[in-house]
Amino acid sequence: MSTQTGVYHPGEAPYITRTGIEAAFGQGLRRSGLRRTRYRGLDKTRFQHVLTAAALNLLRTDAWLPETPLAKTRTSRFRRLQPQ
């Protein structure tokens, strides 16, 4: 997407949705260890993932209600050199 015009390029549309999904999945990996499961079997593993998703939603809601600001992203060294 062009940052100034808000126009999407033809091949970009699928990646817009994917970025949100990847962010949510990454949060699950970091906070609750979704890389490994505690249980054996598809039904039990699925249940663990559903509970993990519910817990992450509760954490997000808890951060959203008091309007906690989002974490600042890292500023690259090159960006820090530019005058503001």
PyMOL Python script that loads the backbone (N, CA, C, O; Angstrom):
from pymol import cmd

cmd.read_pdbstr("""\
ATOM      1  N   MET A   1       0.840  -1.178   0.000  1.00  0.00           N
ATOM      2  CA  MET A   1       0.000   0.000   0.000  1.00  0.00           C
ATOM      3  C   MET A   1       0.880   1.233   0.000  1.00  0.00           C
ATOM      4  O   MET A   1       1.883   1.294   0.710  1.00  0.00           O
ATOM      5  N   SER A   2       0.517   2.168  -0.762  1.00  0.00           N
ATOM      6  CA  SER A   2       1.233   3.429  -0.763  1.00  0.00           C
ATOM      7  C   SER A   2       0.806   4.230   0.458  1.00  0.00           C
ATOM      8  O   SER A   2      -0.389   4.423   0.680  1.00  0.00           O
ATOM      9  N   THR A   3       1.747   4.693   1.239  1.00  0.00           N
ATOM     10  CA  THR A   3       1.410   5.374   2.486  1.00  0.00           C
ATOM     11  C   THR A   3       0.771   6.737   2.253  1.00  0.00           C
ATOM     12  O   THR A   3      -0.032   7.185   3.072  1.00  0.00           O
ATOM     13  N   GLN A   4       1.111   7.401   1.157  1.00  0.00           N
ATOM     14  CA  GLN A   4       0.537   8.715   0.918  1.00  0.00           C
ATOM     15  C   GLN A   4      -0.857   8.642   0.298  1.00  0.00           C
ATOM     16  O   GLN A   4      -1.744   9.405   0.679  1.00  0.00           O
ATOM     17  N   THR A   5      -1.055   7.741  -0.642  1.00  0.00           N
ATOM     18  CA  THR A   5      -2.306   7.729  -1.399  1.00  0.00           C
ATOM     19  C   THR A   5      -3.338   6.747  -0.863  1.00  0.00           C
ATOM     20  O   THR A   5      -4.529   6.918  -1.123  1.00  0.00           O
ATOM     21  N   GLY A   6      -2.922   5.734  -0.130  1.00  0.00           N
ATOM     22  CA  GLY A   6      -3.867   4.736   0.356  1.00  0.00           C
ATOM     23  C   GLY A   6      -4.318   3.779  -0.733  1.00  0.00           C
ATOM     24  O   GLY A   6      -5.348   3.123  -0.585  1.00  0.00           O
ATOM     25  N   VAL A   7      -3.577   3.686  -1.815  1.00  0.00           N
ATOM     26  CA  VAL A   7      -3.927   2.824  -2.940  1.00  0.00           C
ATOM     27  C   VAL A   7      -3.185   1.503  -2.800  1.00  0.00           C
ATOM     28  O   VAL A   7      -1.985   1.475  -2.528  1.00  0.00           O
ATOM     29  N   TYR A   8      -3.910   0.420  -2.987  1.00  0.00           N
ATOM     30  CA  TYR A   8      -3.318  -0.906  -2.902  1.00  0.00           C
ATOM     31  C   TYR A   8      -2.860  -1.359  -4.274  1.00  0.00           C
ATOM     32  O   TYR A   8      -3.495  -1.055  -5.284  1.00  0.00           O
ATOM     33  N   HIS A   9      -1.772  -2.077  -4.304  1.00  0.00           N
ATOM     34  CA  HIS A   9      -1.308  -2.686  -5.539  1.00  0.00           C
ATOM     35  C   HIS A   9      -2.041  -4.005  -5.719  1.00  0.00           C
ATOM     36  O   HIS A   9      -2.511  -4.567  -4.730  1.00  0.00           O
ATOM     37  N   PRO A  10      -2.160  -4.522  -6.931  1.00  0.00           N
ATOM     38  CA  PRO A  10      -2.984  -5.719  -7.178  1.00  0.00           C
ATOM     39  C   PRO A  10      -2.627  -6.941  -6.325  1.00  0.00           C
ATOM     40  O   PRO A  10      -3.534  -7.638  -5.869  1.00  0.00           O
ATOM     41  N   GLY A  11      -1.366  -7.219  -6.097  1.00  0.00           N
ATOM     42  CA  GLY A  11      -1.001  -8.416  -5.357  1.00  0.00           C
ATOM     43  C   GLY A  11      -0.949  -8.232  -3.854  1.00  0.00           C
ATOM     44  O   GLY A  11      -0.604  -9.168  -3.131  1.00  0.00           O
ATOM     45  N   GLU A  12      -1.284  -7.055  -3.369  1.00  0.00           N
ATOM     46  CA  GLU A  12      -1.130  -6.744  -1.956  1.00  0.00           C
ATOM     47  C   GLU A  12      -2.318  -7.130  -1.081  1.00  0.00           C
ATOM     48  O   GLU A  12      -2.150  -7.331   0.121  1.00  0.00           O
ATOM     49  N   ALA A  13      -3.487  -7.235  -1.642  1.00  0.00           N
ATOM     50  CA  ALA A  13      -4.707  -7.436  -0.864  1.00  0.00           C
ATOM     51  C   ALA A  13      -4.660  -8.656   0.061  1.00  0.00           C
ATOM     52  O   ALA A  13      -5.057  -8.526   1.219  1.00  0.00           O
ATOM     53  N   PRO A  14      -4.201  -9.825  -0.374  1.00  0.00           N
ATOM     54  CA  PRO A  14      -4.192 -10.970   0.543  1.00  0.00           C
ATOM     55  C   PRO A  14      -3.268 -10.766   1.749  1.00  0.00           C
ATOM     56  O   PRO A  14      -3.506 -11.340   2.811  1.00  0.00           O
ATOM     57  N   TYR A  15      -2.239  -9.970   1.596  1.00  0.00           N
ATOM     58  CA  TYR A  15      -1.273  -9.800   2.671  1.00  0.00           C
ATOM     59  C   TYR A  15      -1.770  -8.870   3.771  1.00  0.00           C
ATOM     60  O   TYR A  15      -1.248  -8.901   4.885  1.00  0.00           O
ATOM     61  N   ILE A  16      -2.760  -8.053   3.479  1.00  0.00           N
ATOM     62  CA  ILE A  16      -3.299  -7.153   4.494  1.00  0.00           C
ATOM     63  C   ILE A  16      -3.975  -7.973   5.585  1.00  0.00           C
ATOM     64  O   ILE A  16      -3.769  -7.710   6.770  1.00  0.00           O
ATOM     65  N   THR A  17      -4.764  -8.945   5.210  1.00  0.00           N
ATOM     66  CA  THR A  17      -5.403  -9.824   6.182  1.00  0.00           C
ATOM     67  C   THR A  17      -4.366 -10.685   6.874  1.00  0.00           C
ATOM     68  O   THR A  17      -4.454 -10.930   8.077  1.00  0.00           O
ATOM     69  N   ARG A  18      -3.398 -11.138   6.123  1.00  0.00           N
ATOM     70  CA  ARG A  18      -2.389 -12.038   6.679  1.00  0.00           C
ATOM     71  C   ARG A  18      -1.585 -11.379   7.791  1.00  0.00           C
ATOM     72  O   ARG A  18      -1.210 -12.048   8.754  1.00  0.00           O
ATOM     73  N   THR A  19      -1.314 -10.091   7.681  1.00  0.00           N
ATOM     74  CA  THR A  19      -0.513  -9.424   8.707  1.00  0.00           C
ATOM     75  C   THR A  19      -1.214  -9.466  10.056  1.00  0.00           C
ATOM     76  O   THR A  19      -0.564  -9.674  11.080  1.00  0.00           O
ATOM     77  N   GLY A  20      -2.521  -9.274  10.074  1.00  0.00           N
ATOM     78  CA  GLY A  20      -3.260  -9.359  11.335  1.00  0.00           C
ATOM     79  C   GLY A  20      -3.252 -10.757  11.909  1.00  0.00           C
ATOM     80  O   GLY A  20      -3.120 -10.938  13.119  1.00  0.00           O
ATOM     81  N   ILE A  21      -3.392 -11.743  11.049  1.00  0.00           N
ATOM     82  CA  ILE A  21      -3.387 -13.130  11.501  1.00  0.00           C
ATOM     83  C   ILE A  21      -2.018 -13.512  12.033  1.00  0.00           C
ATOM     84  O   ILE A  21      -1.913 -14.164  13.072  1.00  0.00           O
ATOM     85  N   GLU A  22      -0.967 -13.111  11.328  1.00  0.00           N
ATOM     86  CA  GLU A  22       0.394 -13.421  11.769  1.00  0.00           C
ATOM     87  C   GLU A  22       0.702 -12.760  13.107  1.00  0.00           C
ATOM     88  O   GLU A  22       1.382 -13.350  13.947  1.00  0.00           O
ATOM     89  N   ALA A  23       0.213 -11.553  13.310  1.00  0.00           N
ATOM     90  CA  ALA A  23       0.448 -10.859  14.583  1.00  0.00           C
ATOM     91  C   ALA A  23      -0.230 -11.601  15.731  1.00  0.00           C
ATOM     92  O   ALA A  23       0.356 -11.772  16.800  1.00  0.00           O
ATOM     93  N   ALA A  24      -1.450 -12.035  15.507  1.00  0.00           N
ATOM     94  CA  ALA A  24      -2.175 -12.761  16.550  1.00  0.00           C
ATOM     95  C   ALA A  24      -1.507 -14.098  16.849  1.00  0.00           C
ATOM     96  O   ALA A  24      -1.375 -14.487  18.009  1.00  0.00           O
ATOM     97  N   PHE A  25      -1.088 -14.794  15.804  1.00  0.00           N
ATOM     98  CA  PHE A  25      -0.432 -16.077  16.004  1.00  0.00           C
ATOM     99  C   PHE A  25       0.916 -15.898  16.698  1.00  0.00           C
ATOM    100  O   PHE A  25       1.283 -16.702  17.554  1.00  0.00           O
ATOM    101  N   GLY A  26       1.648 -14.859  16.338  1.00  0.00           N
ATOM    102  CA  GLY A  26       2.926 -14.575  16.984  1.00  0.00           C
ATOM    103  C   GLY A  26       2.765 -14.275  18.457  1.00  0.00           C
ATOM    104  O   GLY A  26       3.597 -14.675  19.272  1.00  0.00           O
ATOM    105  N   GLN A  27       1.696 -13.570  18.806  1.00  0.00           N
ATOM    106  CA  GLN A  27       1.434 -13.298  20.216  1.00  0.00           C
ATOM    107  C   GLN A  27       1.144 -14.600  20.956  1.00  0.00           C
ATOM    108  O   GLN A  27       1.581 -14.777  22.093  1.00  0.00           O
ATOM    109  N   GLY A  28       0.421 -15.498  20.327  1.00  0.00           N
ATOM    110  CA  GLY A  28       0.162 -16.797  20.941  1.00  0.00           C
ATOM    111  C   GLY A  28       1.430 -17.605  21.136  1.00  0.00           C
ATOM    112  O   GLY A  28       1.576 -18.314  22.132  1.00  0.00           O
ATOM    113  N   LEU A  29       2.342 -17.500  20.193  1.00  0.00           N
ATOM    114  CA  LEU A  29       3.608 -18.227  20.314  1.00  0.00           C
ATOM    115  C   LEU A  29       4.450 -17.670  21.459  1.00  0.00           C
ATOM    116  O   LEU A  29       5.027 -18.426  22.240  1.00  0.00           O
ATOM    117  N   ARG A  30       4.514 -16.348  21.550  1.00  0.00           N
ATOM    118  CA  ARG A  30       5.356 -15.725  22.578  1.00  0.00           C
ATOM    119  C   ARG A  30       4.778 -15.866  23.978  1.00  0.00           C
ATOM    120  O   ARG A  30       5.504 -16.182  24.920  1.00  0.00           O
ATOM    121  N   ARG A  31       3.489 -15.638  24.119  1.00  0.00           N
ATOM    122  CA  ARG A  31       2.894 -15.596  25.455  1.00  0.00           C
ATOM    123  C   ARG A  31       2.505 -16.945  26.019  1.00  0.00           C
ATOM    124  O   ARG A  31       2.556 -17.149  27.232  1.00  0.00           O
ATOM    125  N   SER A  32       2.119 -17.864  25.160  1.00  0.00           N
ATOM    126  CA  SER A  32       1.553 -19.093  25.711  1.00  0.00           C
ATOM    127  C   SER A  32       2.155 -20.368  25.145  1.00  0.00           C
ATOM    128  O   SER A  32       1.628 -21.453  25.392  1.00  0.00           O
ATOM    129  N   GLY A  33       3.224 -20.269  24.406  1.00  0.00           N
ATOM    130  CA  GLY A  33       3.914 -21.467  23.950  1.00  0.00           C
ATOM    131  C   GLY A  33       3.114 -22.340  23.017  1.00  0.00           C
ATOM    132  O   GLY A  33       3.012 -23.547  23.240  1.00  0.00           O
ATOM    133  N   LEU A  34       2.543 -21.766  21.980  1.00  0.00           N
ATOM    134  CA  LEU A  34       1.741 -22.559  21.042  1.00  0.00           C
ATOM    135  C   LEU A  34       2.582 -23.464  20.148  1.00  0.00           C
ATOM    136  O   LEU A  34       2.030 -24.267  19.396  1.00  0.00           O
ATOM    137  N   ARG A  35       3.887 -23.350  20.215  1.00  0.00           N
ATOM    138  CA  ARG A  35       4.712 -24.227  19.379  1.00  0.00           C
ATOM    139  C   ARG A  35       4.592 -25.686  19.802  1.00  0.00           C
ATOM    140  O   ARG A  35       4.666 -26.594  18.974  1.00  0.00           O
ATOM    141  N   ARG A  36       4.411 -25.892  21.075  1.00  0.00           N
ATOM    142  CA  ARG A  36       4.292 -27.268  21.587  1.00  0.00           C
ATOM    143  C   ARG A  36       2.967 -27.416  22.321  1.00  0.00           C
ATOM    144  O   ARG A  36       2.479 -26.483  22.959  1.00  0.00           O
ATOM    145  N   THR A  37       2.406 -28.594  22.216  1.00  0.00           N
ATOM    146  CA  THR A  37       1.142 -28.848  22.892  1.00  0.00           C
ATOM    147  C   THR A  37       1.366 -29.748  24.102  1.00  0.00           C
ATOM    148  O   THR A  37       2.316 -30.530  24.140  1.00  0.00           O
ATOM    149  N   ARG A  38       0.508 -29.631  25.060  1.00  0.00           N
ATOM    150  CA  ARG A  38       0.608 -30.471  26.258  1.00  0.00           C
ATOM    151  C   ARG A  38      -0.031 -31.838  26.044  1.00  0.00           C
ATOM    152  O   ARG A  38       0.274 -32.805  26.743  1.00  0.00           O
ATOM    153  N   TYR A  39      -0.915 -31.891  25.069  1.00  0.00           N
ATOM    154  CA  TYR A  39      -1.749 -33.078  24.919  1.00  0.00           C
ATOM    155  C   TYR A  39      -1.445 -33.811  23.619  1.00  0.00           C
ATOM    156  O   TYR A  39      -0.843 -33.256  22.700  1.00  0.00           O
ATOM    157  N   ARG A  40      -1.870 -35.055  23.563  1.00  0.00           N
ATOM    158  CA  ARG A  40      -1.783 -35.849  22.346  1.00  0.00           C
ATOM    159  C   ARG A  40      -3.193 -36.006  21.800  1.00  0.00           C
ATOM    160  O   ARG A  40      -4.151 -36.194  22.550  1.00  0.00           O
ATOM    161  N   GLY A  41      -3.297 -35.926  20.516  1.00  0.00           N
ATOM    162  CA  GLY A  41      -4.602 -36.070  19.888  1.00  0.00           C
ATOM    163  C   GLY A  41      -5.107 -34.742  19.365  1.00  0.00           C
ATOM    164  O   GLY A  41      -4.878 -33.691  19.965  1.00  0.00           O
ATOM    165  N   LEU A  42      -5.793 -34.804  18.248  1.00  0.00           N
ATOM    166  CA  LEU A  42      -6.252 -33.600  17.587  1.00  0.00           C
ATOM    167  C   LEU A  42      -7.310 -32.853  18.392  1.00  0.00           C
ATOM    168  O   LEU A  42      -7.281 -31.624  18.458  1.00  0.00           O
ATOM    169  N   ASP A  43      -8.240 -33.578  19.002  1.00  0.00           N
ATOM    170  CA  ASP A  43      -9.307 -32.919  19.762  1.00  0.00           C
ATOM    171  C   ASP A  43      -8.761 -32.163  20.967  1.00  0.00           C
ATOM    172  O   ASP A  43      -9.168 -31.030  21.224  1.00  0.00           O
ATOM    173  N   LYS A  44      -7.852 -32.774  21.699  1.00  0.00           N
ATOM    174  CA  LYS A  44      -7.283 -32.120  22.880  1.00  0.00           C
ATOM    175  C   LYS A  44      -6.405 -30.931  22.485  1.00  0.00           C
ATOM    176  O   LYS A  44      -6.412 -29.893  23.146  1.00  0.00           O
ATOM    177  N   THR A  45      -5.657 -31.098  21.408  1.00  0.00           N
ATOM    178  CA  THR A  45      -4.804 -30.004  20.932  1.00  0.00           C
ATOM    179  C   THR A  45      -5.653 -28.835  20.460  1.00  0.00           C
ATOM    180  O   THR A  45      -5.338 -27.678  20.736  1.00  0.00           O
ATOM    181  N   ARG A  46      -6.725 -29.138  19.751  1.00  0.00           N
ATOM    182  CA  ARG A  46      -7.634 -28.081  19.308  1.00  0.00           C
ATOM    183  C   ARG A  46      -8.239 -27.358  20.493  1.00  0.00           C
ATOM    184  O   ARG A  46      -8.352 -26.132  20.478  1.00  0.00           O
ATOM    185  N   PHE A  47      -8.628 -28.095  21.519  1.00  0.00           N
ATOM    186  CA  PHE A  47      -9.192 -27.491  22.717  1.00  0.00           C
ATOM    187  C   PHE A  47      -8.176 -26.564  23.390  1.00  0.00           C
ATOM    188  O   PHE A  47      -8.535 -25.486  23.862  1.00  0.00           O
ATOM    189  N   GLN A  48      -6.921 -26.980  23.434  1.00  0.00           N
ATOM    190  CA  GLN A  48      -5.884 -26.130  24.013  1.00  0.00           C
ATOM    191  C   GLN A  48      -5.741 -24.831  23.217  1.00  0.00           C
ATOM    192  O   GLN A  48      -5.583 -23.762  23.807  1.00  0.00           O
ATOM    193  N   HIS A  49      -5.795 -24.912  21.903  1.00  0.00           N
ATOM    194  CA  HIS A  49      -5.669 -23.711  21.070  1.00  0.00           C
ATOM    195  C   HIS A  49      -6.864 -22.779  21.250  1.00  0.00           C
ATOM    196  O   HIS A  49      -6.706 -21.559  21.251  1.00  0.00           O
ATOM    197  N   VAL A  50      -8.048 -23.347  21.399  1.00  0.00           N
ATOM    198  CA  VAL A  50      -9.238 -22.525  21.622  1.00  0.00           C
ATOM    199  C   VAL A  50      -9.131 -21.807  22.971  1.00  0.00           C
ATOM    200  O   VAL A  50      -9.446 -20.621  23.066  1.00  0.00           O
ATOM    201  N   LEU A  51      -8.693 -22.511  24.005  1.00  0.00           N
ATOM    202  CA  LEU A  51      -8.523 -21.877  25.307  1.00  0.00           C
ATOM    203  C   LEU A  51      -7.436 -20.807  25.270  1.00  0.00           C
ATOM    204  O   LEU A  51      -7.573 -19.757  25.899  1.00  0.00           O
ATOM    205  N   THR A  52      -6.374 -21.069  24.546  1.00  0.00           N
ATOM    206  CA  THR A  52      -5.304 -20.079  24.416  1.00  0.00           C
ATOM    207  C   THR A  52      -5.815 -18.833  23.701  1.00  0.00           C
ATOM    208  O   THR A  52      -5.508 -17.715  24.116  1.00  0.00           O
ATOM    209  N   ALA A  53      -6.586 -19.008  22.641  1.00  0.00           N
ATOM    210  CA  ALA A  53      -7.148 -17.864  21.918  1.00  0.00           C
ATOM    211  C   ALA A  53      -8.088 -17.062  22.816  1.00  0.00           C
ATOM    212  O   ALA A  53      -8.089 -15.831  22.776  1.00  0.00           O
ATOM    213  N   ALA A  54      -8.889 -17.760  23.628  1.00  0.00           N
ATOM    214  CA  ALA A  54      -9.787 -17.062  24.553  1.00  0.00           C
ATOM    215  C   ALA A  54      -8.991 -16.273  25.589  1.00  0.00           C
ATOM    216  O   ALA A  54      -9.356 -15.148  25.932  1.00  0.00           O
ATOM    217  N   ALA A  55      -7.910 -16.859  26.086  1.00  0.00           N
ATOM    218  CA  ALA A  55      -7.076 -16.165  27.073  1.00  0.00           C
ATOM    219  C   ALA A  55      -6.413 -14.934  26.454  1.00  0.00           C
ATOM    220  O   ALA A  55      -6.330 -13.889  27.099  1.00  0.00           O
ATOM    221  N   LEU A  56      -5.944 -15.048  25.220  1.00  0.00           N
ATOM    222  CA  LEU A  56      -5.343 -13.892  24.547  1.00  0.00           C
ATOM    223  C   LEU A  56      -6.375 -12.793  24.316  1.00  0.00           C
ATOM    224  O   LEU A  56      -6.056 -11.609  24.424  1.00  0.00           O
ATOM    225  N   ASN A  57      -7.603 -13.176  24.000  1.00  0.00           N
ATOM    226  CA  ASN A  57      -8.663 -12.175  23.840  1.00  0.00           C
ATOM    227  C   ASN A  57      -8.944 -11.468  25.162  1.00  0.00           C
ATOM    228  O   ASN A  57      -9.190 -10.262  25.177  1.00  0.00           O
ATOM    229  N   LEU A  58      -8.910 -12.196  26.255  1.00  0.00           N
ATOM    230  CA  LEU A  58      -9.098 -11.560  27.559  1.00  0.00           C
ATOM    231  C   LEU A  58      -7.966 -10.587  27.862  1.00  0.00           C
ATOM    232  O   LEU A  58      -8.206  -9.496  28.380  1.00  0.00           O
ATOM    233  N   LEU A  59      -6.737 -10.973  27.545  1.00  0.00           N
ATOM    234  CA  LEU A  59      -5.607 -10.076  27.763  1.00  0.00           C
ATOM    235  C   LEU A  59      -5.718  -8.823  26.895  1.00  0.00           C
ATOM    236  O   LEU A  59      -5.423  -7.721  27.357  1.00  0.00           O
ATOM    237  N   ARG A  60      -6.136  -8.986  25.660  1.00  0.00           N
ATOM    238  CA  ARG A  60      -6.309  -7.828  24.786  1.00  0.00           C
ATOM    239  C   ARG A  60      -7.421  -6.924  25.277  1.00  0.00           C
ATOM    240  O   ARG A  60      -7.295  -5.700  25.237  1.00  0.00           O
ATOM    241  N   THR A  61      -8.510  -7.519  25.741  1.00  0.00           N
ATOM    242  CA  THR A  61      -9.617  -6.725  26.272  1.00  0.00           C
ATOM    243  C   THR A  61      -9.178  -5.966  27.512  1.00  0.00           C
ATOM    244  O   THR A  61      -9.537  -4.803  27.692  1.00  0.00           O
ATOM    245  N   ASP A  62      -8.406  -6.618  28.363  1.00  0.00           N
ATOM    246  CA  ASP A  62      -7.907  -5.969  29.564  1.00  0.00           C
ATOM    247  C   ASP A  62      -7.008  -4.782  29.224  1.00  0.00           C
ATOM    248  O   ASP A  62      -7.027  -3.774  29.930  1.00  0.00           O
ATOM    249  N   ALA A  63      -6.233  -4.888  28.168  1.00  0.00           N
ATOM    250  CA  ALA A  63      -5.374  -3.778  27.746  1.00  0.00           C
ATOM    251  C   ALA A  63      -6.176  -2.700  27.024  1.00  0.00           C
ATOM    252  O   ALA A  63      -5.809  -1.526  27.063  1.00  0.00           O
ATOM    253  N   TRP A  64      -7.265  -3.087  26.367  1.00  0.00           N
ATOM    254  CA  TRP A  64      -8.049  -2.149  25.584  1.00  0.00           C
ATOM    255  C   TRP A  64      -8.962  -1.290  26.449  1.00  0.00           C
ATOM    256  O   TRP A  64      -9.137  -0.102  26.174  1.00  0.00           O
ATOM    257  N   LEU A  65      -9.549  -1.879  27.496  1.00  0.00           N
ATOM    258  CA  LEU A  65     -10.507  -1.142  28.331  1.00  0.00           C
ATOM    259  C   LEU A  65      -9.918   0.109  28.976  1.00  0.00           C
ATOM    260  O   LEU A  65     -10.531   1.172  28.874  1.00  0.00           O
ATOM    261  N   PRO A  66      -8.765   0.039  29.631  1.00  0.00           N
ATOM    262  CA  PRO A  66      -8.214   1.276  30.207  1.00  0.00           C
ATOM    263  C   PRO A  66      -7.447   2.119  29.188  1.00  0.00           C
ATOM    264  O   PRO A  66      -6.778   3.084  29.557  1.00  0.00           O
ATOM    265  N   GLU A  67      -7.543   1.755  27.907  1.00  0.00           N
ATOM    266  CA  GLU A  67      -6.880   2.466  26.817  1.00  0.00           C
ATOM    267  C   GLU A  67      -5.369   2.545  27.012  1.00  0.00           C
ATOM    268  O   GLU A  67      -4.765   3.611  26.893  1.00  0.00           O
ATOM    269  N   THR A  68      -4.780   1.404  27.312  1.00  0.00           N
ATOM    270  CA  THR A  68      -3.331   1.310  27.427  1.00  0.00           C
ATOM    271  C   THR A  68      -2.718   1.584  26.056  1.00  0.00           C
ATOM    272  O   THR A  68      -3.124   0.962  25.075  1.00  0.00           O
ATOM    273  N   PRO A  69      -1.762   2.489  25.964  1.00  0.00           N
ATOM    274  CA  PRO A  69      -1.170   2.769  24.652  1.00  0.00           C
ATOM    275  C   PRO A  69      -0.382   1.574  24.137  1.00  0.00           C
ATOM    276  O   PRO A  69       0.165   0.788  24.910  1.00  0.00           O
ATOM    277  N   LEU A  70      -0.336   1.454  22.818  1.00  0.00           N
ATOM    278  CA  LEU A  70       0.422   0.373  22.209  1.00  0.00           C
ATOM    279  C   LEU A  70       1.911   0.631  22.401  1.00  0.00           C
ATOM    280  O   LEU A  70       2.349   1.772  22.545  1.00  0.00           O
ATOM    281  N   ALA A  71       2.661  -0.429  22.400  1.00  0.00           N
ATOM    282  CA  ALA A  71       4.110  -0.304  22.546  1.00  0.00           C
ATOM    283  C   ALA A  71       4.689   0.399  21.321  1.00  0.00           C
ATOM    284  O   ALA A  71       4.223   0.203  20.199  1.00  0.00           O
ATOM    285  N   LYS A  72       5.689   1.201  21.550  1.00  0.00           N
ATOM    286  CA  LYS A  72       6.349   1.868  20.439  1.00  0.00           C
ATOM    287  C   LYS A  72       7.197   0.856  19.682  1.00  0.00           C
ATOM    288  O   LYS A  72       7.808  -0.037  20.270  1.00  0.00           O
ATOM    289  N   THR A  73       7.218   1.015  18.392  1.00  0.00           N
ATOM    290  CA  THR A  73       8.054   0.128  17.600  1.00  0.00           C
ATOM    291  C   THR A  73       9.485   0.637  17.624  1.00  0.00           C
ATOM    292  O   THR A  73       9.741   1.806  17.912  1.00  0.00           O
ATOM    293  N   ARG A  74      10.393  -0.243  17.322  1.00  0.00           N
ATOM    294  CA  ARG A  74      11.808   0.104  17.331  1.00  0.00           C
ATOM    295  C   ARG A  74      12.097   1.080  16.200  1.00  0.00           C
ATOM    296  O   ARG A  74      11.566   0.936  15.098  1.00  0.00           O
ATOM    297  N   THR A  75      12.925   2.057  16.466  1.00  0.00           N
ATOM    298  CA  THR A  75      13.355   3.009  15.452  1.00  0.00           C
ATOM    299  C   THR A  75      14.729   2.588  14.957  1.00  0.00           C
ATOM    300  O   THR A  75      15.648   2.378  15.750  1.00  0.00           O
ATOM    301  N   SER A  76      14.862   2.468  13.655  1.00  0.00           N
ATOM    302  CA  SER A  76      16.138   2.029  13.094  1.00  0.00           C
ATOM    303  C   SER A  76      17.202   3.106  13.287  1.00  0.00           C
ATOM    304  O   SER A  76      16.890   4.277  13.503  1.00  0.00           O
ATOM    305  N   ARG A  77      18.439   2.696  13.208  1.00  0.00           N
ATOM    306  CA  ARG A  77      19.541   3.644  13.353  1.00  0.00           C
ATOM    307  C   ARG A  77      19.518   4.687  12.244  1.00  0.00           C
ATOM    308  O   ARG A  77      19.811   5.862  12.465  1.00  0.00           O
ATOM    309  N   PHE A  78      19.167   4.234  11.055  1.00  0.00           N
ATOM    310  CA  PHE A  78      19.095   5.168   9.932  1.00  0.00           C
ATOM    311  C   PHE A  78      18.019   6.224  10.170  1.00  0.00           C
ATOM    312  O   PHE A  78      18.233   7.404   9.892  1.00  0.00           O
ATOM    313  N   ARG A  79      16.883   5.811  10.676  1.00  0.00           N
ATOM    314  CA  ARG A  79      15.773   6.752  10.947  1.00  0.00           C
ATOM    315  C   ARG A  79      16.167   7.748  12.028  1.00  0.00           C
ATOM    316  O   ARG A  79      15.786   8.916  11.956  1.00  0.00           O
ATOM    317  N   ARG A  80      16.927   7.304  13.034  1.00  0.00           N
ATOM    318  CA  ARG A  80      17.368   8.205  14.100  1.00  0.00           C
ATOM    319  C   ARG A  80      18.308   9.294  13.593  1.00  0.00           C
ATOM    320  O   ARG A  80      18.406  10.359  14.201  1.00  0.00           O
ATOM    321  N   LEU A  81      19.000   9.035  12.481  1.00  0.00           N
ATOM    322  CA  LEU A  81      19.900  10.025  11.907  1.00  0.00           C
ATOM    323  C   LEU A  81      19.178  11.146  11.193  1.00  0.00           C
ATOM    324  O   LEU A  81      19.720  12.242  11.048  1.00  0.00           O
ATOM    325  N   GLN A  82      17.960  10.884  10.746  1.00  0.00           N
ATOM    326  CA  GLN A  82      17.217  11.897  10.007  1.00  0.00           C
ATOM    327  C   GLN A  82      16.725  12.998  10.936  1.00  0.00           C
ATOM    328  O   GLN A  82      16.258  12.719  12.040  1.00  0.00           O
ATOM    329  N   PRO A  83      16.827  14.244  10.495  1.00  0.00           N
ATOM    330  CA  PRO A  83      16.322  15.337  11.338  1.00  0.00           C
ATOM    331  C   PRO A  83      14.794  15.296  11.396  1.00  0.00           C
ATOM    332  O   PRO A  83      14.136  14.908  10.431  1.00  0.00           O
ATOM    333  N   GLN A  84      14.257  15.690  12.505  1.00  0.00           N
ATOM    334  CA  GLN A  84      12.805  15.623  12.662  1.00  0.00           C
ATOM    335  C   GLN A  84      12.167  16.937  12.564  1.00  0.00           C
ATOM    336  O   GLN A  84      10.945  17.040  12.676  1.00  0.00           O
TER     337      GLN A  84
END
""", "prot")
cmd.dss("prot")
cmd.show_as("cartoon", "prot")
cmd.util.cbc("prot")
cmd.orient("prot")
